[in-house]
Amino acid sequence: MGWYLDGQVTAVVGTHTHVPTADARVLPGGTAYITDVGMTGPRDGVIGVKREQAIEALATQMPVRFETSEHNPWLNGVVIRATQRRRADAIEQVLLPAAG
């Protein structure tokens, strides 16, 4: 999608696997691109929920009420700098643990 839209949009920021990729860059036409910006939330859970509950659901194949994990929260994102012509000239990953 990034190559298809290069030069037509300022940025293409993808996410799905919840794990940040290391491919952030500005494409030749001025589109900032990253495949997966990552998940903002608890890294010690399973896709944001308490890991014990996710493991129970997988092991028993029975419905389990999920609760949000609160352990080790992180902010994953990107900062994109763009020109007045709406072309990106920089993309920088932000990977920060919660303070405290």
C-alpha positions, 0 to 999 in steps of 0.5 A, spaced: 500 500 500 505 504 501 508 503 494 501 504 491 500 511 495 507 514 494 507 521 493 499 521 493 498 521 501 503 524 507 503 517 510 501 510 510 501 507 517 500 500 518 498 495 524 496 488 525 500 484 529 501 489 535 509 488 534 513 494 531 517 493 525 523 496 523 522 498 516 520 506 518 522 510 512 520 516 507 519 513 500 521 517 494 515 520 493 514 523 500 510 518 503 512 516 510 511 508 511 511 503 516 508 496 516 506 496 523 507 501 528 505 496 534 500 496 540 500 501 545 498 497 551 501 492 556 507 488 553 506 483 559 499 481 556 497 477 550 494 483 545 492 487 551 489 482 556 491 478 562 496 473 559 493 467 564 486 468 561 488 468 554 492 461 555 486 459 559 482 460 553 487 457 548 488 451 552 480 449 554 477 452 547 472 455 552 470 462 552 473 466 557 471 473 560 478 477 558 480 483 562 485 488 560 492 487 563 495 493 567 503 490 567 508 494 563 504 499 559 508 502 553 506 507 548 508 505 540 507 510 535 511 514 530 512 522 529 512 524 522 514 531 519 511 533 513 512 539 509 507 545 507 506 541 500 504 535 505 510 531 503 513 527 509 521 528 510 522 524 516 518 519 520 521 517 527 518 511 531 516 512 538 517 506 543 516 508 550 515 505 557 510 508 562 513 512 567 514 510 574 
